[in-house]
Amino acid sequence: MKSTRKSYGEFLVDMGTKNANIVVFDADLAKATCTVDFKNKFPDRHFDMGIAEQDMIGTACGMAISGKTVFTSSFAMFAAGRAYEQIRNTAAYSHVNINICATHTGLGVGEDGATHQCIEDIALMNVIPDMNVFSPSDDISTHKILMECLNLDMPKYIRLGRNELPSIYSLNDEFHLGGSHTFGNGIDGTIFATGSTVCTALEAKMLLKEKGYDVRVIDLYSIKPIDKATIIQCAKETNKLISIEDHSVIGGIGSIISSVLCEEFPKKLVKLGIQDKFGKSGKAEKLYELYNLTKEDVIEAFIMND
């Protein structure tokens, strides 16, 4: 069990040891975003900008343009929200090679409450031209996606979480921009998921198998660009389609999938996510129950919707 923010911190230390060109920016949250280990090991390459996220993004872009390999971090609410203009105009419009690694996404933030639970960041980043969006779901996918980002000369937003997740991938699995990963080949239905909800979808898949339903799970780890071909293939080959995400259903992967289906292969999609509401303060597990984002909710949605 490990959070993707922890995996991110470990990746930075590992790659920082191998590549002296890597620099890291943070906004007074190094311990929470797990960049603190990089700070302790490479203090001259870690820049704490204080509670000034807009300044952080602008300065980080300047250093990226100068040739540095830049990772910049804060809570998603502050990175995608407070610094939105700088991400849009300075990073994306100028096509800067920067890695914006936003931690503490969705209801998984838990007790920090509604003000810190960013349930809009996929929508915000997806609408920006030239922005690329990743959402890893475990330790291995985090490391491999971040390694892929090192080879991409473009602005990237990587969505990370606070809550601990089990390992679901092996070292042989590969990740690339515009890709996805398919678990199983069942024809009874498809469950689309991303980030922390991939584990939930896999648990639901196992329980549905016990009930006589054979479904496949699609990890949409690349949110922009999205894997249109796999979405269309699943719509053609499976009977029911469900999406689940720790994000608003407005502008999240459910909306993105629906747009693909509408244009390419019209079919009903049941969208599980946060239904146009703010979050609340509480333990993540209780919030997932309250907002119907558990494996039991996936099973109910599958069985009840024909």
N, C-alpha and C positions, 0 to 999 in steps of 0.2 A: 504494500500500500504506500503510495507516494503521490503528492500533489504535483501537478504540472508546473507550478511555480518553483517548487523545489528542484525538479528536473532541469528547469531553465537555469537556476543558479549553479547547479553542478556542471551544466554544459559550458557556461561562461568561464568557470575556473579551468576546466579541461582545455578549452580552445584558447583561453588567454595564455596558458602555459606554452602552447604550440605556436601561437600567432601574436607577435608583439604589436601588430597593427590594430588589434581589437581594443575599442574603448567603450565604456559603459556610462550612461547617464541615468540619474535617478532624481526623484523630487521629494526628498525627506522621508522616503519609505523603504530604504535599502533592506532593512531587516524583513519587512513584510513581503517585499517583492523577491527576496532571496538573492539580491545582488550584493549583499553585505560580504559574502565570502570572497567575491571578486575584489571588493573594496579593500578587504584586509590583506589580500595577497598582492594586489597591484594598485596601491593607493594613488600612484601617479597617473593611472589610466581610468580611474573612477571619478566622475564629476557629480557631486550632489548639488543640485541647483536650488534646493530649498523648495518651499511651497510656491513654485513658479513654473507650472507645467508648460505654459505658452512659451516662456523663455527657454525652457529645456528643449522643446522640439525645434525651435529656431536655431539655437546654438548647436544642437546635435546635427542638424542639417548642414550647417556651415562646416562642421568638422568632417562630415561625410563627403561633402563636395571637395574638401582639401585632400581626400584620399584615404581617410581612416575607415575602418570597418566598424560601424556604429550600431550599438544596441541601446535602446532607451526604454525606461520602464516607469510605470506608476499604476495605480488602480485604474481599471478600465473606465470608471466614471470620470476620472480626471484626465486620463490620456485621450480617450475618444470624445469625451464631453467638453471639458474646459479648454483643451487645446485643439478643438476641431478646426478652427480657422487656419491655424498654423499647419496642421496635417494636410488640409485641403490645398492651401495656396503655396506653402513653402516646400512641403515634401512631395505631394502628388503632382501638382501643376508643374513643378520644376523637375520632376522625374528624378528625385534624389534616392540614392541607394541607402535606405535606412530601415532598420528593423525595430518596429514599435511593438514591444512585448508587454501587453496589458494584462495584469493579473487581477484577481478578485472580480471575476465576471459572474453575472447572473445571481440567482438566489443562493448559490453556493457560498456567498459571502457570509450568510447567516446572521449572527447577532449584530453585525455592524448596521443592519437595517436598510430601509428603503432608499435612503439618500446615497448609500454606497453600493447598492446592488444594481449594477449596470445591465439592464435588460434591453438596451437599444443599440449597443455598439455594432452588432452585425449590420443592422440597417444603415447606421451612419457611415460605416466604412464601405459597405457594398455600393453605395450610390456615388462615391467619389471616383471619377474617371482615373484610370491608371493605378488605382490602389489594388493590392492583392491581399487576400485574407485567408489565413490558416487557423485551424482549431484542432490541436492535438487532443488525444483522449487517454493517454497513459504515458509512462516514463519513456519507453522506447520510441513511440511516435513523436514525442516532444524533441528528443535528441535528434532523430532523423529529419524531422521537418526543419529544425533550426540549422542543421547541416546543409539541407537543401537551400535554405535561405542565403547561406554564404555564397552560393553559386549563382544567385539571381541578382542582376544589376537593376533594381527597381524598388519602389517603396512597398513595404510589407507590414501588415498588421497581424500579429500572432496573438490569438485569444487563449489566455491561460487561466487556471482556476486556483482557488484556495483549498478546496476539499480534497482529501486523499482518495486515490483511485487505484483499483487493482490493475495488474499487468494483463493486457489482452493480446499484445503483439509479441512476435519473436524477432530476433536479430536478423532474420532472413527477409523480413517484410520490407518493402520499398515504398517511398512516398515521394510524390512529385507534384508540381504545380498543375492544377486542373484534374487531379486524380481523385480516386475514392478507393475504399476497400470493401469487398463483399465477403460476408460471412454466410456460408451456406448457399444452396441453390433451390430452396423450396419454392413451390409455385402457388401456395395458398395465400401468400401475402408478402409484402415488403415493409420493413420498418426502417425509415431513414432517421439517422441520428448524427450528432456531432458533439465533440468535447465530452463532458461528463455523462451525457445521456447515452453514449454508445454502450457503456456497461449496463445501464438500465435496460436498453433494448435487447442486449444479449441474454440477460436474465429472463426477460419476457419470452424470448425465442425458445429457451429451454423449457419453460413452463407450458408454453403453447404446444410444444412437441409432446408433452405428457398428455395433453388433451386431444391429440390426434391431428394437430395443425403443423404443417411444415412451412416455415417462413424463412426468408433471408433478411439479413441486417446489412444496411449500407452505411458505412462511416464516411460522411461527407467532410473529410478533414480539410479539403480545399474548398472553401466556400466561394471564393472569387479568384479565378474562374471556377465555375461549378462543372461537375462532370455530367454534362447534358446527355451524353450517349448512354451512360449507365441508368440514369433516371428514366429515359425513354424505354430502354430494354426491360427494366423492371415493370413498367406500366404495361408493356405488351405481354410479359411472361407470367405475371402474378395477378391474383384475383383482387386483393385488397392492398391499399396503400395507406400507410400511417407515417407521420413525422413526429418526432419528439425533440424538444430543445429547451435548454435553460435560458430562454430569451423570449421576448415578446413574439407572438405569432404574427404580428404586424411587422413586416420587413425582415423576418428571420428566415431560416432555411425552408420553413413551410411555405412562405410566400414565394421564395425563389423557385422551389420545386413546382408550385402551382403555376407560375409564369411559364416554366418550361413545358409543362403538360398542356397548358392552354394553347400554346403555339404549335406543339409538335404531335401530341397524342392525348386529346382531352379525356380525363378520367378523374373520378372522385378521389380526393386526398383528405384524410382526417388529420387535422393539425392539433397536436398536443403541445402546449406551451403556455406562456403567461398571457391571459386573455384580456389585453388592454387594461391592465391594472398595475399599480405599484407593488413592490414587495413589502414585506413586514420584517420586524426584528424577531429572530428565533433561530433555533438550530436548523441547519440546512435540511436534515432529514424530515423534520416536522413541516418545513415550508414546502418541500416537494410533495408531501401528502396533502397539504392545504391547497396547493395549486394544481393537483392532479398530474404529477409528473413522476409517478412510481411505476414499477413493473406491473402492478395490479391494474393501474389505469390503462396501460398499453393493452393488456389482455382484454379488459372490458371493452375498450374501443374496437379492438379487432373482432371480438365475438358479436358485439351489438350492432356494428355497422355493416350493412350489406349493400 
